[in-house]
Amino acid sequence: MTALLSGPAGRFSPGHLQEMIKIASAMLAEAPAITVTVGGIWYHPEAIMLTVRPKQALAGIHDAVQAATHFRQLMCDMWSRKLRSRSAAAGHIAAIN
């Protein structure tokens, strides 16, 4: 059972983690309780996972985590583009002077 790999923990500030938690929490606030059966344990060098049945029962959780992670990535991409744009503009101004 892995909701979604969002990247190394070091890439996320406490504020970014709180943003993702707020988004996922809001999406799951009205979700009904689900019943699943936990099965075997899978070992991987980067994770320990549990098998869960039926996997469709977790679709809402997966969607909420994916939306929160996607939103976080969009915000990072927008910030990176903004910084690159400012850097390019500063270089253009310096070239004019």
Secondary structure, 3 states (H helix, E strand, C coil): CCCCCCCCHHHCCHHHHHHHHHHHHHHHCCCCCCCCEEEEEEEECCEEEEEEECHHHHHHHHHHHHHHHHHHHHHHHHHHHHHHHHHHHHHHHHHHC
